[in-house]
Amino acid sequence: MKIRRPHIAIVLSVLFPGFGQLYNRQFNKGIFYIAFKFVINLLRREPLEILLEAKKAGNILVDNSIVLIVVAYTIADIILLIHCIIDAKKNAEEIESKMLDNTDEK
């Protein structure tokens, strides 16, 4: 197993949640996070389109429930991103530490 650099895992997780986990060779977790991100974006798409159409039409008054749905999915997206960054960094540090310990023992 190769050493995993935490800064690379962080950058990959910032680019797209789940990529840092894939870099750390945690394939199931990475695929789960990618799928979860996809579902969040899919669920947020229609309410966001409704808001954008209302703005284009000059409709200032929009149903508050639509705004709340968009905000909730955006918060879920941000939480997922932060979690993926922290998880990828922590796991990369653990892998790096184990690899360095193994090379020191030899």
N, CA, C and O of each residue as an XYZ file, in Angstrom:
424
protein
N       0.848     -1.186      0.000
C       0.000      0.000      0.000
C       0.887      1.240      0.000
O       1.884      1.298      0.720
N       0.526      2.214     -0.798
C       1.288      3.449     -0.888
C       0.898      4.402      0.231
O      -0.204      4.335      0.775
N       1.831      5.291      0.561
C       1.545      6.333      1.539
C       0.479      7.258      0.959
O       0.530      7.614     -0.218
N      -0.468      7.637      1.777
C      -1.526      8.556      1.362
C      -1.241      9.913      1.994
O      -1.111     10.025      3.214
N      -1.146     10.922      1.172
C      -0.855     12.280      1.629
C      -2.158     12.980      2.019
O      -3.070     13.100      1.202
N      -2.241     13.446      3.278
C      -3.475     14.105      3.720
C      -3.865     15.319      2.879
O      -5.050     15.540      2.629
N      -2.879     16.109      2.438
C      -3.236     17.312      1.671
C      -3.853     16.951      0.319
O      -4.704     17.684     -0.186
N      -3.438     15.840     -0.265
C      -4.042     15.407     -1.531
C      -5.477     14.926     -1.288
O      -6.379     15.218     -2.072
N      -5.672     14.190     -0.198
C      -7.021     13.719      0.146
C      -7.961     14.896      0.395
O      -9.131     14.856      0.014
N      -7.443     15.943      1.037
C      -8.263     17.131      1.306
C      -8.658     17.814     -0.001
O      -9.826     18.141     -0.209
N      -7.683     18.025     -0.874
C      -7.969     18.698     -2.153
C      -8.993     17.907     -2.961
O      -9.917     18.484     -3.534
N      -8.830     16.594     -3.006
C      -9.777     15.769     -3.758
C     -11.176     15.834     -3.153
O     -12.167     15.862     -3.884
N     -11.263     15.860     -1.818
C     -12.574     15.953     -1.168
C     -13.219     17.311     -1.403
O     -14.441     17.409     -1.514
N     -12.406     18.356     -1.479
C     -12.951     19.683     -1.771
C     -13.487     19.724     -3.202
O     -14.537     20.313     -3.460
N     -12.763     19.097     -4.128
C     -13.213     19.074     -5.520
C     -14.551     18.356     -5.660
O     -15.443     18.824     -6.367
N     -14.684     17.219     -4.985
C     -15.943     16.481     -5.013
C     -15.965     15.503     -3.842
O     -15.059     14.680     -3.712
N     -16.990     15.581     -2.983
C     -17.068     14.665     -1.850
C     -17.018     13.206     -2.300
O     -17.743     12.795     -3.205
N     -16.155     12.439     -1.655
C     -15.987     11.026     -1.983
C     -14.689     10.745     -2.708
O     -14.173      9.630     -2.638
N     -14.145     11.741     -3.411
C     -12.896     11.521     -4.147
C     -11.720     11.291     -3.194
O     -10.823     10.505     -3.501
N     -11.717     11.967     -2.045
C     -10.660     11.752     -1.054
C     -10.701     10.336     -0.504
O      -9.659      9.731     -0.252
N     -11.904      9.809     -0.318
C     -12.050      8.437      0.156
C     -11.566      7.458     -0.909
O     -10.913      6.465     -0.586
N     -11.877      7.726     -2.162
C     -11.379      6.865     -3.242
C      -9.853      6.900     -3.285
O      -9.218      5.867     -3.498
N      -9.257      8.077     -3.086
C      -7.802      8.211     -3.045
C      -7.221      7.363     -1.910
O      -6.156      6.763     -2.055
N      -7.931      7.321     -0.784
C      -7.486      6.526      0.368
C      -7.816      5.041      0.213
O      -7.595      4.249      1.129
N      -8.341      4.678     -0.939
C      -8.701      3.299     -1.266
C      -9.855      2.780     -0.395
O      -9.937      1.584     -0.114
N     -10.720      3.668      0.016
C     -11.944      3.305      0.728
C     -13.077      3.401     -0.300
O     -13.878      4.337     -0.289
N     -13.114      2.417     -1.171
C     -13.979      2.493     -2.343
C     -15.465      2.507     -1.999
O     -16.218      3.294     -2.573
N     -15.895      1.660     -1.082
C     -17.326      1.631     -0.729
C     -17.770      2.964     -0.140
O     -18.822      3.494     -0.498
N     -16.959      3.495      0.762
C     -17.290      4.768      1.388
C     -17.292      5.890      0.345
O     -18.189      6.733      0.342
N     -16.304      5.902     -0.525
C     -16.223      6.929     -1.558
C     -17.412      6.895     -2.497
O     -17.979      7.936     -2.829
N     -17.788      5.707     -2.924
C     -18.940      5.565     -3.823
C     -20.226      5.983     -3.112
O     -21.099      6.606     -3.716
N     -20.341      5.640     -1.833
C     -21.512      6.054     -1.057
C     -21.608      7.577     -0.993
O     -22.680      8.139     -1.218
N     -20.493      8.250     -0.687
C     -20.510      9.714     -0.593
C     -20.811     10.363     -1.945
O     -21.531     11.360     -2.008
N     -20.275      9.811     -3.006
C     -20.561     10.342     -4.342
C     -22.050     10.186     -4.661
O     -22.676     11.106     -5.186
N     -22.609      9.022     -4.343
C     -24.035      8.782     -4.584
C     -24.895      9.704     -3.720
O     -25.911     10.226     -4.179
N     -24.484      9.901     -2.474
C     -25.229     10.773     -1.565
C     -25.220     12.214     -2.081
O     -26.244     12.895     -2.042
N     -24.078     12.669     -2.557
C     -23.969     14.012     -3.147
C     -24.881     14.124     -4.374
O     -25.554     15.137     -4.565
N     -24.896     13.089     -5.189
C     -25.748     13.070     -6.378
C     -27.224     13.178     -5.987
O     -27.975     13.928     -6.610
N     -27.639     12.440     -4.967
C     -29.035     12.467     -4.515
C     -29.400     13.847     -3.977
O     -30.474     14.367     -4.278
N     -28.510     14.444     -3.180
C     -28.774     15.791     -2.660
C     -28.974     16.769     -3.813
O     -29.922     17.555     -3.815
N     -28.078     16.714     -4.786
C     -28.195     17.629     -5.931
C     -29.462     17.367     -6.735
O     -30.104     18.302     -7.215
N     -29.815     16.108     -6.879
C     -31.021     15.744     -7.620
C     -32.274     16.269     -6.917
O     -33.177     16.801     -7.564
N     -32.324     16.118     -5.599
C     -33.482     16.579     -4.840
C     -33.567     18.107     -4.777
O     -34.661     18.665     -4.699
N     -32.432     18.770     -4.809
C     -32.410     20.233     -4.726
C     -32.720     20.888     -6.075
O     -33.099     22.058     -6.119
N     -32.566     20.164     -7.144
C     -32.658     20.749     -8.488
C     -34.018     21.380     -8.788
O     -34.083     22.541     -9.194
N     -35.094     20.635     -8.594
C     -36.418     21.154     -8.953
C     -36.815     22.380     -8.124
O     -37.253     23.377     -8.698
N     -36.677     22.338     -6.782
C     -37.015     23.549     -6.025
C     -36.141     24.751     -6.415
O     -36.611     25.888     -6.427
N     -34.882     24.491     -6.728
C     -33.995     25.577     -7.142
C     -34.433     26.158     -8.488
O     -34.384     27.371     -8.689
N     -34.857     25.296     -9.400
C     -35.363     25.775    -10.695
C     -36.621     26.625    -10.515
O     -36.803     27.626    -11.209
N     -37.481     26.225     -9.586
C     -38.696     27.005     -9.309
C     -38.322     28.395     -8.803
O     -38.906     29.394     -9.224
N     -37.341     28.453     -7.896
C     -36.895     29.746     -7.380
C     -36.298     30.617     -8.481
O     -36.578     31.814     -8.551
N     -35.490     30.026     -9.327
C     -34.855     30.795    -10.402
C     -35.879     31.293    -11.418
O     -35.766     32.413    -11.916
N     -36.872     30.468    -11.725
C     -37.933     30.889    -12.648
C     -38.746     32.037    -12.051
O     -39.121     32.972    -12.759
N     -39.015     31.963    -10.753
C     -39.762     33.033    -10.092
C     -38.962     34.332    -10.119
O     -39.524     35.411    -10.303
N     -37.661     34.224     -9.935
C     -36.813     35.417     -9.970
C     -36.789     36.024    -11.374
O     -36.852     37.244    -11.528
N     -36.698     35.164    -12.403
C     -36.709     35.654    -13.789
C     -38.021     36.367    -14.110
O     -38.035     37.370    -14.822
N     -39.113     35.841    -13.580
C     -40.433     36.416    -13.851
C     -40.676     37.684    -13.037
O     -41.686     38.362    -13.224
N     -39.754     38.000    -12.140
C     -39.911     39.191    -11.315
C     -40.823     38.982    -10.131
O     -41.258     39.946     -9.502
N     -41.118     37.737     -9.820
C     -41.982     37.406     -8.696
C     -41.155     37.447     -7.410
O     -40.365     36.544     -7.137
N     -41.348     38.503     -6.633
C     -40.577     38.661     -5.400
C     -41.083     37.712     -4.322
O     -40.300     37.190     -3.528
N     -42.385     37.493     -4.296
C     -42.963     36.624     -3.281
C     -42.942     35.177     -3.765
O     -43.632     34.807     -4.715
N     -42.140     34.381     -3.093
C     -42.018     32.962     -3.428
C     -42.430     32.173     -2.194
O     -42.223     32.614     -1.064
N     -43.007     31.020     -2.420
C     -43.420     30.159     -1.319
C     -42.220     29.866     -0.416
O     -41.191     29.371     -0.875
N     -42.367     30.177      0.866
C     -41.265     29.987      1.813
C     -40.836     28.532      1.947
O     -39.679     28.254      2.261
N     -41.751     27.609      1.712
C     -41.383     26.196      1.835
C     -40.362     25.804      0.766
O     -39.500     24.960      1.010
N     -40.456     26.407     -0.403
C     -39.485     26.118     -1.464
C     -38.110     26.648     -1.068
O     -37.097     25.975     -1.258
N     -38.086     27.849     -0.519
C     -36.821     28.421     -0.052
C     -36.232     27.543      1.041
O     -35.031     27.272      1.047
N     -37.071     27.101      1.960
C     -36.605     26.252      3.059
C     -36.036     24.932      2.545
O     -35.025     24.453      3.058
N     -36.666     24.351      1.552
C     -36.170     23.096      0.968
C     -34.794     23.306      0.345
O     -33.887     22.499      0.551
N     -34.638     24.378     -0.409
C     -33.341     24.664     -1.038
C     -32.278     24.893      0.031
O     -31.161     24.388     -0.087
N     -32.614     25.642      1.063
C     -31.661     25.901      2.150
C     -31.299     24.604      2.865
O     -30.128     24.379      3.171
N     -32.277     23.752      3.133
C     -32.010     22.489      3.832
C     -31.074     21.590      3.024
O     -30.139     21.009      3.575
N     -31.324     21.476      1.728
C     -30.447     20.645      0.890
C     -29.055     21.258      0.752
O     -28.062     20.537      0.661
N     -28.986     22.576      0.736
C     -27.682     23.235      0.668
C     -26.898     23.000      1.953
O     -25.693     22.750      1.906
N     -27.564     23.076      3.089
C     -26.903     22.795      4.368
C     -26.447     21.341      4.416
O     -25.337     21.057      4.865
N     -27.288     20.423      3.960
C     -26.893     19.006      3.916
C     -25.673     18.816      3.023
O     -24.784     18.025      3.339
N     -25.633     19.530      1.924
C     -24.501     19.460      0.995
C     -23.219     19.960      1.662
O     -22.162     19.345      1.520
N     -23.313     21.068      2.386
C     -22.148     21.628      3.080
C     -21.674     20.691      4.182
O     -20.472     20.490      4.353
N     -22.614     20.116      4.931
C     -22.248     19.169      5.991
C     -21.548     17.950      5.396
O     -20.548     17.480      5.937
N     -22.068     17.444      4.292
C     -21.427     16.308      3.625
C     -20.012     16.666      3.190
O     -19.085     15.878      3.377
N     -19.843     17.844      2.613
C     -18.525     18.284      2.160
C     -17.539     18.353      3.324
O     -16.427     17.833      3.227
N     -17.940     18.989      4.418
C     -17.064     19.112      5.588
C     -16.736     17.740      6.157
O     -15.585     17.464      6.497
N     -17.742     16.882      6.260
C     -17.510     15.529      6.784
C     -16.522     14.765      5.904
O     -15.615     14.107      6.415
N     -16.690     14.847      4.599
C     -15.795     14.135      3.676
C     -14.365     14.644      3.781
O     -13.421     13.856      3.739
N     -14.200     15.951      3.916
C     -12.861     16.522      4.050
C     -12.193     16.018      5.321
O     -11.046     15.570      5.287
N     -12.906     16.089      6.440
C     -12.343     15.650      7.723
C     -12.042     14.156      7.693
O     -10.980     13.727      8.144
N     -12.963     13.369      7.168
C     -12.784     11.917      7.111
C     -11.602     11.534      6.222
O     -10.794     10.684      6.597
N     -11.497     12.150      5.060
C     -10.397     11.833      4.141
C      -9.053     12.210      4.756
O      -8.083     11.461      4.641
N      -8.995     13.365      5.406
C      -7.748     13.812      6.044
C      -7.345     12.857      7.159
O      -6.194     12.427      7.237
N      -8.307     12.529      8.021
C      -8.018     11.649      9.155
C      -7.534     10.281      8.682
O      -6.548      9.755      9.199
N      -8.216      9.716      7.716
C      -7.828      8.393      7.229
C      -6.497      8.421      6.486
O      -5.712      7.478      6.594
N      -6.233      9.482      5.736
C      -4.940      9.598      5.048
C      -3.808      9.717      6.064
O      -2.734      9.147      5.873
N      -4.052     10.460      7.143
C      -3.037     10.582      8.199
C      -2.774      9.236      8.863
O      -1.628      8.896      9.156
N      -3.838      8.469      9.101
C      -3.663      7.141      9.702
C      -2.874      6.216      8.781
O      -1.980      5.501      9.232
N      -3.202      6.228      7.502
C      -2.490      5.382      6.537
C      -1.028      5.807      6.448
O      -0.127      4.968      6.439
N      -0.804      7.114      6.384
C       0.563      7.637      6.301
C       1.358      7.254      7.544
O       2.518      6.854      7.447
N       0.731      7.378      8.711
C       1.403      7.035      9.966
C       1.763      5.553     10.018
O       2.871      5.197     10.418
N       0.836      4.692      9.618
C       1.105      3.247      9.612
C       2.230      2.902      8.650
O       3.090      2.078      8.961
N       2.222      3.531      7.484
C       3.259      3.248      6.495
C       4.624      3.721      6.982
O       5.625      3.031      6.787
N       4.670      4.889      7.611
C       5.939      5.398      8.125
C       6.435      4.555      9.289
O       7.638      4.329      9.420
N       5.516      4.084     10.142
C       5.903      3.203     11.248
C       6.469      1.895     10.721
O       7.447      1.378     11.262
N       5.864      1.358      9.673
C       6.348      0.105      9.085
C       7.727      0.272      8.471
O       8.548     -0.641      8.551
N       7.997      1.413      7.860
C       9.319      1.624      7.261
C      10.367      1.879      8.327
O      11.537      1.551      8.128
N       9.971      2.464      9.472
C      10.913      2.697     10.566
C      11.332      1.398     11.235
O      12.463      1.273     11.704
N      10.419      0.427     11.281
C      10.701     -0.846     11.938
C      11.657     -1.711     11.137
O      12.329     -2.569     11.709
N      11.736     -1.512      9.844
C      12.570     -2.366      8.990
C      14.011     -2.018      9.058
O      14.831     -2.652      8.393
